[in-house]
Amino acid sequence: MSSETASQGRWHSDLTEALANMRTTWKVLYALLAGWILLTIAVYRDLFFTQVINGLVFGMTLVMIALGLALILGLMGVINFAHGWFFMLGGYLSYAVVVQSGMSIWVALLVVPIAVGLFGAVMERFLLRRLYGTEPINGLLLTFGVALMLEEVIRYTWGASPLAYPAEILGRPISLGITSVAGIRIFTATVGILAVIASYLLIVRTDFGLSIRAGVQDAEMTELVGENLPIKFTALFFFGSLLAGLAGVLRGAATGINPGMGGQFIIIAFVVIVVGGMGSFFGSVVGGLLIGQSMLLAPIMFKTLAIYTGLPWLGLQGVRRVIPFIVMIVVLLDRPRGLFGQEGFLE
């Protein structure tokens, strides 16, 4: 008995020591990263702060996409792979409104997100609702099929070439002192912040959000007290799809649209959710901003490293494309459930 107790004591001591060493290692790595950032600021000060602003704008776009995806996944348990194509649909419908119909970007901002939201609601009502209670893979495969069909419809209707539409007064540059930024980018960041606030209030501060969360925990009891859960689930899907459509309108106005953007952004959106933590509203916001900043700042940080080491290959052309996955790996090594992940979510 005493030998067993001694063995357990040694095991506990070894584990404590290993955890302490791991924490020390992460502190050293974070300190090196901070020094690397300071060195980059010293070399490319103006460019660095310009990229910080651009990273904020790009991050808020990711937040709007990821929020809609996270709300549907977190509250309904549905893995909506078509969400990235809803984002792309928002851009192409805006092109139809602004260029083909000759209307204002403001009309697109009002009408297109609602249209995309309705498309998502119809998909939930007539397709996904039949799969509730089954394996999550069924919903994933169904939405994957919808995504492929939607992309083919877009290619057939608008072609495979990149397109663009004007943002009118939103395209004018705005001076921020250290740099000038296109008005559409400032507008995107502002709309993103408002979307986060609206989503939080809807889910956390209203009876609608409370009933949705109660229905996820115990659908039968929630319906017994008079709540119409099917209608509320459809409304939630509408809101999540609307956020994706809104992000598509703004992204298309800022950088243009192409048929590959749906697949590109759905992967990054899933990375954002994993980094932030599955089931965490706040995690989706932090994850989106972190990934956005990392993708914009990494190229100039590696360029700085190449200059100071005299090794040109450290410039790593194209590093931006792999940065989201590097950030995800680093975060999961330190925090396996993500930054704010909930224990037991989807387990």
Number of C-alpha atoms within 10 A of each C-alpha: 6 7 8 9 10 11 12 12 12 12 12 12 12 12 12 12 12 12 12 11 12 13 13 12 12 14 12 12 12 12 12 12 12 12 12 16 17 14 16 20 17 12 16 16 14 13 16 19 15 19 22 17 21 22 23 24 25 24 28 27 30 27 32 32 33 30 31 27 28 30 22 23 19 20 19 17 18 24 22 27 23 27 30 29 31 31 31 33 29 33 32 27 23 33 26 16 21 21 15 11 10 10 14 15 23 15 12 23 19 12 17 25 29 20 19 27 26 19 18 26 24 15 18 23 17 9 15 19 14 11 15 14 8 9 10 15 12 15 22 17 15 18 23 18 13 18 21 15 14 18 22 14 12 19 15 10 10 16 13 14 9 11 16 18 22 16 19 13 11 19 17 13 15 15 11 10 6 11 14 13 17 16 18 23 26 19 15 26 21 13 19 27 17 13 20 20 11 13 21 16 12 16 19 14 12 11 11 18 19 13 19 23 18 18 22 16 12 11 16 13 12 18 15 9 8 8 18 15 19 15 12 16 22 21 19 26 28 25 24 28 34 28 30 32 36 32 29 34 30 27 22 25 25 20 13 19 25 20 21 15 19 24 19 14 20 24 14 21 28 20 22 34 30 26 31 29 28 25 24 22 23 16 25 35 23 22 29 31 22 20 29 27 20 21 21 22 23 19 18 20 22 19 20 23 19 16 13 11 9 10 11 14 11 15 18 14 11 10 14 14 12 10 19 23 16 14 19 20 17 14 18 17 12 13 14 15 19 24 22 21 22 14 11 9 13 11 4
